[in-house]
Amino acid sequence: MSKGRVILIGVDTDVARTLRVYLEGYQFTVQVVAKGGEALTVCRQSLPNVVILDPDLPDADGYDLCQRLRADERVGNNLIMALLFAGDRKAKLAALDAGADDVITHPVDIEELRLKIEAALRR
């Protein structure tokens, strides 16, 4: 039985693969969406508990997408996390301003990420 559904949006292929294997090992269902253009539709259909979004999308403004996810009545009440490079204060503030609940940084501490997800799901 799945602990919850996690959708990774625009996350680098290697990072997404690592996160998927790790989180699935802890009984999460993980879906990867490469482009922002399809992300809102996928999220509305899949109803994730957690969205991890890299705002640096190849085809869309990731901060705008974050705002749209937050405003969506089917998705917006769930945990939205932005995946950013460490030390990019401007991007961190922009992500939080766009509606992200939390920020995780490269290199990703996958155990910390899992614990943050589990804590959010307990609430």
C-alpha positions as CSV (number, residue, x, y, z in Angstrom):
1,M,0.0,0.0,0.0
2,S,1.3,3.4,-1.0
3,K,2.2,6.0,1.7
4,G,1.3,8.7,-0.8
5,R,1.8,10.0,-4.3
6,V,4.8,12.2,-5.2
7,I,5.1,14.0,-8.5
8,L,8.5,15.3,-9.7
9,I,8.2,18.1,-12.2
10,G,11.1,19.2,-14.3
11,V,13.7,17.4,-12.1
12,D,16.9,16.4,-13.8
13,T,16.7,12.9,-15.2
14,D,19.5,11.4,-12.9
15,V,18.1,13.1,-9.8
16,A,14.6,12.0,-10.6
17,R,15.7,8.4,-11.1
18,T,17.5,8.5,-7.7
19,L,14.5,10.1,-5.9
20,R,12.1,7.7,-7.5
21,V,14.1,4.5,-6.5
22,Y,14.6,5.8,-3.0
23,L,11.0,7.0,-2.4
24,E,9.5,3.9,-3.9
25,G,11.6,1.9,-1.5
26,Y,9.7,3.6,1.2
27,Q,6.3,2.8,-0.4
28,F,5.6,6.1,-2.1
29,T,4.2,6.1,-5.6
30,V,6.4,8.4,-7.7
31,Q,5.6,9.9,-11.1
32,V,8.0,12.0,-13.2
33,V,6.8,14.8,-15.4
34,A,9.6,16.3,-17.6
35,K,7.9,19.4,-18.8
36,G,5.9,22.1,-17.1
37,G,3.3,22.3,-20.0
38,E,1.8,18.9,-19.0
39,A,2.4,19.2,-15.2
40,L,-0.9,20.9,-14.2
41,T,-3.0,18.4,-16.2
42,V,-1.0,15.4,-14.7
43,C,-1.4,16.8,-11.2
44,R,-5.1,17.3,-11.6
45,Q,-5.5,13.7,-12.8
46,S,-3.1,12.0,-10.4
47,L,-3.9,14.1,-7.3
48,P,-0.5,14.0,-5.7
49,N,0.1,14.4,-2.0
50,V,3.5,16.1,-2.7
51,V,4.8,18.0,-5.7
52,I,8.5,18.6,-6.1
53,L,9.1,21.2,-8.7
54,D,12.3,22.4,-10.3
55,P,11.4,26.0,-11.3
56,D,14.0,25.9,-14.1
57,L,11.7,24.3,-16.6
58,P,12.6,23.9,-20.3
59,D,9.2,25.0,-21.5
60,A,7.5,27.0,-18.8
61,D,8.0,29.5,-16.0
62,G,8.3,27.3,-13.0
63,Y,7.3,30.0,-10.5
64,D,4.1,30.7,-12.5
65,L,3.4,26.9,-12.5
66,C,3.9,26.9,-8.7
67,Q,1.3,29.7,-8.4
68,R,-1.1,27.8,-10.7
69,L,-0.7,24.6,-8.7
70,R,-1.2,26.4,-5.5
71,A,-4.4,28.1,-6.8
72,D,-5.8,24.8,-8.2
73,E,-8.6,23.5,-5.9
74,R,-7.7,19.9,-6.5
75,V,-3.9,20.2,-6.0
76,G,-3.3,23.4,-4.0
77,N,-3.8,22.1,-0.5
78,N,-0.9,19.6,-0.8
79,L,2.8,20.0,-0.1
80,I,4.7,21.8,-2.9
81,M,8.4,21.8,-2.6
82,A,10.9,23.7,-4.9
83,L,14.2,22.0,-5.8
84,L,16.9,24.7,-6.1
85,F,20.6,25.0,-6.1
86,A,22.1,25.8,-2.7
87,G,22.9,29.4,-2.1
88,D,20.5,30.8,-4.6
89,R,18.7,33.1,-2.2
90,K,16.8,35.0,-5.0
91,A,15.4,31.7,-6.3
92,K,14.5,30.5,-2.8
93,L,12.5,33.7,-2.1
94,A,10.8,33.6,-5.5
95,A,9.7,30.0,-4.9
96,L,8.3,30.7,-1.5
97,D,6.6,33.8,-2.8
98,A,5.1,31.7,-5.6
99,G,3.5,29.4,-3.1
100,A,6.1,26.7,-2.3
101,D,5.8,25.3,1.2
102,D,9.4,24.4,1.4
103,V,12.7,24.4,-0.5
104,I,15.1,21.6,-0.9
105,T,18.6,22.1,-2.4
106,H,21.1,20.3,-4.6
107,P,22.7,18.1,-3.7
108,V,19.5,16.6,-2.4
109,D,19.7,14.9,1.0
110,I,17.2,12.2,0.2
111,E,16.7,11.1,3.8
112,E,15.9,14.7,4.8
113,L,13.5,14.9,1.9
114,R,11.7,11.7,2.8
115,L,11.4,12.8,6.4
116,K,9.9,16.2,5.3
117,I,7.4,14.4,3.1
118,E,6.4,12.0,5.9
119,A,6.0,14.9,8.4
120,A,3.8,16.8,6.0
121,L,1.6,13.7,5.3
122,R,1.2,13.2,9.1
123,R,-0.3,16.7,9.3
